Amino acid sequence: MCDFASEDETEYGVTPYEEEERVRYGGALAACDDDEEEEEDDDEDKRLVAERERKKAEVRKRLEEAGRMKKAKKGFLTPERKKKLRKLLMLKAAEDLKQQQMLKEQERQRILQERILPLPEDFDSLDTDELRELAQEFAEHILELESHKYDLSYDVRQKDFEINELTIAVNDLRGKFVKPTLKKVSKTDSKFNKIKKSTNAKVDFRSNLKNVDTNKFALDDEKTESNKADWAK
């Protein structure tokens, strides 16, 4: 703490001007306040430095933990494990594909059994009328199947059209331009077409016209004048 000057010192050891300046600027009390402020600033700086070091230590610790986790993840899938995992995935995919094919084949056989009419056991002993009735039955069944096939194909075309329209609408909303499929045309055909067009443009149509006598439609006066002798003209 600061020690204040005694009254004797202020009266005898200091000039009046110095005493006045000292009183004006706070004297010993102001100097003491300055010392306290400096101490507080030093404490604040120390506290800030300690806080900064603590944060650096936390960040360093977090980075070290992240590095350890990354190394652990990298070391988990070794090349041998990757190869084994890939092999297991391929086997699983092949098994699933085989299972799907078996299910599709079973469904196909079931539908064929439902749609194909079996022949009667006494087919060889049937007479003409019975054979005609059997043929009529088969024809009606075939007609029914064809109509069902047409309905299914029509539904498929309609769905394809709707899918195409929705795709175009989505692309328009996204602002993405879809390049249309262009038809491949050979260069030789295009060259031949150009040559044909150029030859057709240069055709002389007058060469195909018949030659007509110009004097055929002339007047009689002109004919008489042309028949006169040179001395009579």
C-alpha positions in Angstrom: 0.0 0.0 0.0 1.0 3.6 -0.5 2.4 5.7 2.5 1.0 9.2 2.6 3.3 12.1 3.4 3.1 13.8 6.8 2.0 17.4 7.4 5.6 18.5 8.2 6.9 17.3 4.9 4.1 19.0 3.1 4.7 22.2 4.9 8.5 22.3 4.9 9.9 19.8 2.4 7.7 20.9 -0.6 7.3 24.2 -2.2 3.8 25.8 -2.5 3.7 25.2 -6.2 4.5 21.5 -5.8 2.0 21.3 -3.1 -0.6 22.9 -5.3 0.2 20.5 -8.2 0.1 17.6 -5.9 -3.3 18.5 -4.6 -4.6 19.2 -8.1 -3.7 15.8 -9.5 -4.5 13.7 -6.5 -1.2 13.6 -4.8 -0.1 10.4 -3.2 -3.6 9.0 -3.4 -3.5 9.2 -7.3 -0.2 7.4 -7.3 -1.6 4.6 -5.2 -4.6 4.3 -7.5 -2.3 3.9 -10.4 -0.4 1.1 -8.7 -3.6 -0.7 -7.9 -4.8 -0.4 -11.6 -1.4 -1.8 -12.8 -1.8 -4.7 -10.5 -5.3 -5.4 -11.7 -4.1 -5.2 -15.3 -1.4 -7.7 -14.6 -3.9 -10.0 -12.9 -6.2 -9.7 -16.0 -3.4 -10.4 -18.4 -2.4 -13.5 -16.4 -6.0 -14.7 -16.4 -6.3 -14.2 -20.1 -3.1 -16.0 -20.8 -4.2 -18.9 -18.6 -7.6 -19.1 -20.4 -5.8 -19.1 -23.7 -3.5 -21.9 -22.7 -6.4 -23.9 -21.4 -8.3 -23.5 -24.7 -5.2 -24.5 -26.7 -4.9 -27.6 -24.5 -8.5 -28.6 -25.1 -8.1 -28.1 -28.9 -4.9 -30.1 -28.9 -6.6 -32.9 -26.9 -9.6 -32.9 -29.3 -7.3 -33.2 -32.3 -5.4 -36.0 -30.8 -8.6 -37.9 -30.1 -9.8 -37.3 -33.7 -6.5 -38.6 -35.0 -6.7 -41.7 -32.9 -10.2 -42.4 -34.1 -9.2 -41.9 -37.7 -6.3 -44.3 -37.3 -8.6 -46.8 -35.7 -11.1 -46.6 -38.6 -8.3 -46.9 -41.2 -6.9 -50.0 -39.5 -10.3 -51.7 -39.2 -10.7 -52.6 -42.9 -7.4 -54.1 -44.0 -7.0 -55.3 -47.6 -7.6 -58.9 -46.6 -10.8 -57.9 -44.8 -12.0 -55.9 -47.7 -11.4 -58.8 -50.1 -13.2 -61.2 -47.8 -16.1 -58.7 -47.4 -16.3 -58.2 -51.2 -16.4 -62.0 -51.7 -19.2 -62.4 -49.1 -21.2 -59.6 -50.8 -20.9 -61.2 -54.2 -22.0 -64.6 -52.8 -25.0 -63.0 -51.2 -25.9 -61.1 -54.3 -25.6 -64.3 -56.4 -27.8 -66.2 -53.9 -30.5 -63.5 -54.0 -30.5 -63.4 -57.8 -30.9 -67.1 -58.0 -33.7 -67.0 -55.5 -35.5 -64.3 -57.5 -35.1 -66.3 -60.7 -36.6 -69.3 -59.0 -39.6 -67.3 -57.8 -40.1 -65.8 -61.2 -40.0 -69.3 -62.8 -42.5 -70.6 -60.3 -44.8 -67.7 -61.0 -44.5 -68.2 -64.8 -45.3 -71.9 -64.5 -48.4 -71.1 -62.4 -49.7 -68.6 -64.8 -49.1 -70.9 -67.8 -51.0 -73.7 -66.0 -53.9 -71.3 -65.4 -54.1 -70.0 -69.0 -53.3 -73.1 -71.0 -56.3 -75.4 -71.4 -55.4 -79.0 -71.2 -56.6 -81.5 -73.9 -59.2 -84.1 -72.9 -57.9 -87.6 -72.2 -60.1 -89.1 -74.8 -59.0 -86.7 -77.5 -58.4 -89.4 -80.1 -61.9 -90.9 -79.7 -63.8 -87.5 -80.2 -66.1 -87.2 -83.1 -66.4 -84.2 -85.5 -69.0 -82.2 -83.5 -67.0 -82.6 -80.2 -63.8 -81.6 -82.0 -65.6 -78.5 -83.4 -66.8 -77.6 -79.9 -63.3 -78.0 -78.5 -61.9 -75.9 -81.2 -64.5 -73.2 -80.6 -63.7 -73.3 -76.9 -59.9 -72.9 -77.6 -60.6 -70.0 -80.0 -62.7 -68.1 -77.4 -60.0 -68.7 -74.8 -57.3 -67.4 -77.2 -59.4 -64.3 -78.0 -59.8 -63.6 -74.3 -56.1 -63.9 -73.7 -55.3 -61.6 -76.6 -57.7 -59.0 -75.3 -56.1 -59.3 -71.9 -52.7 -58.9 -73.5 -53.8 -55.8 -75.4 -55.1 -54.2 -72.2 -51.8 -54.9 -70.4 -49.8 -53.5 -73.3 -52.0 -50.4 -73.4 -51.5 -49.9 -69.6 -47.8 -50.3 -70.0 -47.7 -47.6 -72.7 -49.8 -45.3 -70.7 -47.5 -45.7 -67.7 -44.4 -45.1 -69.8 -45.9 -42.0 -71.2 -46.8 -40.7 -67.7 -43.3 -41.5 -66.5 -41.8 -39.6 -69.4 -44.1 -36.6 -68.8 -43.3 -36.5 -65.0 -39.5 -36.8 -65.8 -39.8 -33.8 -68.1 -41.7 -31.8 -65.5 -39.2 -32.6 -62.8 -36.3 -31.6 -65.1 -38.1 -28.3 -66.0 -38.5 -27.5 -62.3 -34.9 -28.2 -61.6 -33.8 -26.2 -64.6 -32.0 -29.2 -66.1 -32.0 -29.6 -69.8 -32.3 -33.2 -71.1 -30.6 -33.8 -74.4 -33.0 -35.6 -76.7 -32.0 -38.8 -78.4 -30.8 -38.0 -81.9 -31.3 -40.3 -84.8 -28.1 -41.6 -86.4 -27.7 -40.7 -90.0 -24.9 -41.9 -92.2 -22.8 -39.2 -93.9 -22.9 -41.0 -97.2 -26.7 -40.9 -97.4 -26.7 -37.2 -96.6 -24.1 -36.5 -99.3 -26.2 -38.5 -101.8 -29.3 -36.5 -100.9 -27.4 -33.3 -101.4 -26.2 -34.4 -104.8 -29.7 -35.4 -105.8 -31.1 -32.1 -104.8 -28.4 -30.2 -106.7 -29.0 -32.3 -109.9 -32.8 -31.8 -109.6 -32.3 -28.1 -109.3 -30.2 -27.9 -112.5 -32.7 -29.8 -114.7 -33.5 -27.9 -117.9 -37.3 -28.2 -118.4 -37.2 -26.5 -121.8 -35.4 -29.4 -123.3 -38.4 -31.6 -122.8 -40.8 -29.2 -124.5 -42.0 -29.8 -128.1 -40.9 -27.5 -130.9 -43.9 -25.5 -132.2 -44.0 -23.7 -135.5 -44.3 -20.0 -134.7 -46.0 -19.2 -138.1 -48.8 -21.6 -137.4 -50.9 -19.0 -135.6 -49.9 -16.0 -137.8 -52.6 -13.9 -139.5 -53.5 -14.1 -143.1 -52.2 -10.7 -144.0 -48.8 -11.7 -142.7 -48.9 -14.8 -144.8 -49.8 -12.9 -148.0 -47.0 -10.4 -147.3 -44.5 -13.2 -146.8 -45.7 -14.9 -150.1 -45.0 -11.7 -152.2 -42.0 -11.5 -154.3 -39.1 -9.4 -153.4 -39.7 -6.9 -156.2 -43.4 -6.4 -155.2 -42.6 -5.6 -151.6 
